[in-house]
């Protein structure tokens, strides 16, 4: 696989551009989110820009202190709603790359055209199938098939959550304060974010995660590789590159969707089992060299 790799390092008031090329002579600019260096690459197979997430620890799940804040932020929610995210724990994951955005219809249809694959449940009709909208892929197996074609994989739940929230345990990719203008989510009107349902990818750069990943809150729920077990966090799972339980009730979904309330779009929020009518999409990951 040919990769374009490029880095931008921000130090104080000086910006030093470090450009590393792998089998390519073309430069592509990388964004800066806060003061973190954002390193990206583009994969040839599906033309996806991927952001780099370095190895290290992060806070995964919901803490007792978080619960006290949730009582204020979400006064109508029963505290038991958050049980499947507890206890919070420190998790280490190796370095990896993750798609900057959800896989789009343009990318997914390229996969279908090249392989002849017949998806079990892909919403290839209006208003969900415009080229730049996230592909509504309702079956986990259909997401896996795309990832394998692209030479990648689905992220683990731990990888997804770290890419979304960074290392400080923030509630949403941009921080701890809710802002309906930073995602395609349920604001009750469709006026704050400008879209009644799903939005084209990358429309909310102001809602970027600490590593530069976009749309990790709202738009479509996203498949990850892990099986879902509501009690998994309480069963003392591995804290180093966890892969989730060996079996479970469906697979984990992260990030919330365009129709969900603000608490479901938190980075720690997780669903599984039978998601019913929820629209689901995905993004891919791969190991860092």
C-alpha positions as CSV (number, residue, x, y, z in Angstrom):
1,X,0.0,0.0,0.0
2,X,1.4,3.4,-0.9
3,X,0.9,6.0,1.8
4,X,1.3,9.8,1.9
5,X,2.5,10.7,5.3
6,X,2.9,14.2,6.6
7,X,3.2,16.0,10.0
8,X,2.9,19.5,11.4
9,X,4.5,20.3,14.7
10,X,3.5,23.4,16.6
11,X,6.0,24.7,19.2
12,X,5.1,28.0,20.9
13,X,4.8,30.6,18.2
14,X,6.9,28.7,15.8
15,X,5.5,26.2,13.3
16,X,8.0,23.7,11.9
17,X,6.7,21.7,9.0
18,X,8.1,18.2,8.8
19,X,7.1,16.3,5.6
20,X,7.8,12.6,5.3
21,X,6.9,11.0,2.0
22,X,6.4,7.3,1.5
23,X,6.2,6.3,-2.2
24,X,4.8,9.7,-3.1
25,X,6.1,13.2,-4.1
26,X,2.8,15.0,-3.4
27,X,2.3,17.1,-0.3
28,X,-1.0,17.3,1.6
29,X,-1.5,19.9,4.4
30,X,-2.3,18.6,7.9
31,X,-4.5,20.5,10.4
32,X,-3.5,21.6,13.9
33,X,-6.0,21.0,16.7
34,X,-5.0,23.0,19.8
35,X,-1.3,22.5,20.3
36,X,-1.2,18.9,19.4
37,X,0.7,17.8,16.2
38,X,-1.7,16.2,13.8
39,X,-0.2,13.6,11.5
40,X,-2.1,12.1,8.7
41,X,-1.8,9.7,5.8
42,X,-3.9,8.9,2.8
43,X,-4.6,5.3,1.8
44,X,-4.7,4.5,-2.0
45,X,-7.4,1.9,-1.9
46,X,-10.2,4.1,-0.7
47,X,-8.6,7.6,-0.8
48,X,-9.3,8.0,2.9
49,X,-7.4,10.5,5.0
50,X,-6.4,8.9,8.3
51,X,-5.2,10.6,11.5
52,X,-2.5,9.3,13.8
53,X,-3.2,8.4,17.4
54,X,0.0,7.9,19.4
55,X,0.6,5.0,21.8
56,X,-0.2,5.7,25.4
57,X,-2.8,5.7,28.2
58,X,-6.1,7.4,28.3
59,X,-9.2,7.5,30.5
60,X,-11.9,5.1,29.2
61,X,-15.5,5.1,30.5
62,X,-17.3,7.1,33.1
63,X,-16.1,8.0,36.6
64,X,-18.0,8.7,39.8
65,X,-17.1,12.4,39.4
66,X,-18.5,12.3,35.9
67,X,-21.8,10.9,37.2
68,X,-22.2,13.9,39.5
69,X,-21.8,16.2,36.5
70,X,-24.3,14.1,34.5
71,X,-26.9,14.7,37.2
72,X,-26.7,18.4,36.3
73,X,-26.3,18.0,32.6
74,X,-28.9,15.3,32.1
75,X,-31.4,15.7,35.0
76,X,-34.0,13.5,33.3
77,X,-31.7,10.5,32.9
78,X,-31.7,7.7,35.4
79,X,-28.1,7.1,36.6
80,X,-28.5,3.5,35.7
81,X,-28.4,4.6,32.1
82,X,-24.6,5.0,32.5
83,X,-23.9,1.6,34.2
84,X,-22.5,0.0,31.1
85,X,-19.7,2.7,31.0
86,X,-18.5,2.1,34.5
87,X,-16.1,2.0,36.2
88,X,-13.8,4.3,34.4
89,X,-10.3,2.9,34.0
90,X,-6.9,3.8,32.6
91,X,-6.3,1.9,29.3
92,X,-3.2,1.7,27.2
93,X,-3.4,1.3,23.4
94,X,-0.6,1.0,20.8
95,X,-0.3,3.6,18.1
96,X,-2.7,3.4,15.3
97,X,-4.4,5.4,12.5
98,X,-8.1,6.0,12.2
99,X,-10.1,7.4,9.3
100,X,-10.6,11.2,9.8
101,X,-14.3,10.8,8.8
102,X,-16.9,8.1,8.6
103,X,-16.8,6.1,5.4
104,X,-18.8,7.9,2.7
105,X,-21.3,6.6,0.1
106,X,-18.7,7.5,-2.6
107,X,-16.2,5.2,-0.9
108,X,-18.6,2.4,-0.1
109,X,-20.0,2.3,-3.6
110,X,-16.4,2.1,-5.0
111,X,-15.9,-1.0,-2.8
112,X,-19.2,-2.5,-4.1
113,X,-18.3,-1.8,-7.7
114,X,-14.9,-3.3,-7.5
115,X,-15.8,-6.4,-5.6
116,X,-19.4,-7.2,-6.5
117,X,-20.1,-7.6,-2.8
118,X,-23.8,-7.6,-1.9
119,X,-24.4,-5.9,1.4
120,X,-27.1,-7.3,3.8
121,X,-28.5,-3.9,4.7
122,X,-27.0,-0.7,3.1
123,X,-29.4,2.3,2.7
124,X,-28.6,3.0,-0.9
125,X,-31.5,5.4,-1.4
126,X,-32.5,9.0,-0.7
127,X,-32.0,10.8,1.6
128,X,-29.1,8.7,2.8
129,X,-27.0,7.9,-0.3
130,X,-25.6,11.2,-1.5
131,X,-21.9,10.8,-2.3
132,X,-20.5,12.8,0.6
133,X,-22.9,11.5,3.3
134,X,-21.7,8.8,5.6
135,X,-22.6,5.4,4.3
136,X,-25.6,4.0,6.3
137,X,-24.3,0.4,6.7
138,X,-26.7,-1.3,9.1
139,X,-25.0,-4.6,9.5
140,X,-21.6,-5.1,11.2
141,X,-20.6,-7.7,8.6
142,X,-21.0,-5.2,5.8
143,X,-18.6,-2.8,7.5
144,X,-16.1,-5.6,8.1
145,X,-16.2,-6.5,4.4
146,X,-15.3,-3.0,3.4
147,X,-12.5,-2.7,5.9
148,X,-10.9,-5.9,4.6
149,X,-11.2,-4.7,1.0
150,X,-9.5,-1.4,2.0
151,X,-6.6,-3.3,3.8
152,X,-7.7,-2.0,7.1
153,X,-10.0,-3.1,10.0
154,X,-12.6,-1.7,12.3
155,X,-11.2,0.1,15.4
156,X,-11.5,-1.5,18.8
157,X,-13.8,0.2,21.2
158,X,-10.8,1.4,23.1
159,X,-9.1,2.8,20.0
160,X,-12.3,4.6,18.9
161,X,-12.8,6.2,22.3
162,X,-9.2,7.4,22.6
163,X,-9.4,8.8,19.1
164,X,-12.6,10.7,20.1
165,X,-11.7,12.0,23.5
166,X,-7.9,12.1,23.8
167,X,-6.3,11.4,27.2
168,X,-8.2,13.7,29.6
169,X,-11.5,12.0,29.8
170,X,-13.5,14.8,28.2
171,X,-17.2,14.2,27.6
172,X,-17.4,15.2,23.9
173,X,-14.5,15.4,21.3
174,X,-14.3,19.2,21.8
175,X,-14.5,19.3,25.6
176,X,-16.9,19.1,28.5
177,X,-19.4,21.7,27.4
178,X,-22.3,20.8,25.1
179,X,-22.4,22.8,21.9
180,X,-25.1,21.8,19.3
181,X,-23.3,23.7,16.6
182,X,-20.3,21.3,16.7
183,X,-22.0,18.2,15.4
184,X,-24.9,16.8,13.4
185,X,-27.1,15.9,16.3
186,X,-30.6,16.3,17.7
187,X,-31.1,20.0,18.5
188,X,-34.9,19.7,18.2
189,X,-35.1,21.9,15.2
190,X,-32.4,21.1,12.6
191,X,-31.6,24.8,12.6
192,X,-28.5,24.9,14.9
193,X,-26.4,22.4,12.8
194,X,-28.1,23.1,9.5
195,X,-29.2,19.5,8.7
196,X,-32.4,17.8,9.4
197,X,-30.8,14.3,9.3
198,X,-27.3,13.2,8.4
199,X,-24.8,15.8,7.2
200,X,-22.0,15.4,4.7
201,X,-18.8,14.4,6.4
202,X,-16.3,17.0,7.7
203,X,-18.9,19.8,8.0
204,X,-18.0,20.4,11.7
205,X,-14.2,21.0,11.9
206,X,-14.9,22.9,15.1
207,X,-16.0,19.7,16.7
208,X,-12.7,17.8,15.9
209,X,-11.2,15.5,18.4
210,X,-7.8,16.2,20.0
211,X,-6.2,14.1,17.2
212,X,-8.1,15.7,14.3
213,X,-10.8,13.1,13.8
214,X,-14.2,14.5,12.7
215,X,-17.8,13.6,13.3
216,X,-17.0,11.4,16.2
217,X,-20.1,12.8,17.9
218,X,-23.4,12.6,16.0
219,X,-24.2,12.0,12.4
220,X,-24.2,8.2,12.4
221,X,-23.6,5.7,15.2
222,X,-20.4,3.9,14.4
223,X,-19.5,0.2,14.5
224,X,-16.4,-1.0,16.2
225,X,-14.9,-4.4,16.3
226,X,-15.8,-5.4,19.9
227,X,-18.7,-7.6,20.9
228,X,-21.1,-5.9,23.3
229,X,-21.5,-6.9,27.0
230,X,-23.3,-4.4,29.2
231,X,-21.3,-5.7,32.2
232,X,-17.9,-5.9,30.5
233,X,-16.3,-3.0,32.3
234,X,-17.2,-4.5,35.7
235,X,-15.6,-7.8,34.8
236,X,-12.0,-6.5,35.1
237,X,-11.2,-6.6,31.4
238,X,-7.6,-6.1,30.1
239,X,-6.3,-2.5,30.3
240,X,-3.7,-3.1,27.6
241,X,-5.0,-3.1,24.0
242,X,-8.4,-4.5,25.1
243,X,-10.3,-6.4,22.4
244,X,-13.6,-6.7,24.2
245,X,-15.4,-9.9,25.3
246,X,-15.1,-13.1,23.3
247,X,-18.9,-13.1,22.6
248,X,-21.7,-10.8,23.3
249,X,-25.1,-9.3,22.4
250,X,-24.3,-7.8,19.0
251,X,-21.4,-5.4,18.5
252,X,-20.6,-2.1,20.2
253,X,-21.8,1.2,18.6
254,X,-20.2,4.5,19.5
255,X,-20.7,8.2,18.9
256,X,-24.5,8.7,18.7
257,X,-26.3,9.8,15.6
258,X,-28.1,12.8,14.2
259,X,-31.4,11.9,16.0
260,X,-30.0,11.3,19.5
261,X,-29.9,13.6,22.5
262,X,-26.7,15.1,23.8
263,X,-25.9,12.4,26.3
264,X,-25.8,9.7,23.7
265,X,-23.2,11.6,21.7
266,X,-20.6,11.5,24.5
267,X,-17.3,9.7,23.8
268,X,-17.9,7.2,26.6
269,X,-21.5,6.3,25.5
270,X,-21.9,2.8,24.2
271,X,-24.8,0.7,22.8
272,X,-25.1,-2.8,21.6
273,X,-27.6,-5.6,21.3
274,X,-30.3,-5.0,18.8
275,X,-30.0,-1.3,17.7
276,X,-33.4,-1.3,16.0
277,X,-34.0,1.6,13.7
278,X,-30.8,3.5,14.6
279,X,-28.7,4.5,11.6
280,X,-25.2,3.0,11.7
281,X,-22.0,3.7,9.8
282,X,-18.4,3.2,10.5
283,X,-14.8,4.3,10.0
284,X,-11.7,2.2,9.6
285,X,-8.4,1.9,11.5
286,X,-5.0,0.3,11.0
287,X,-1.9,-0.3,13.0
288,X,0.8,2.3,12.9
289,X,4.1,1.1,11.3
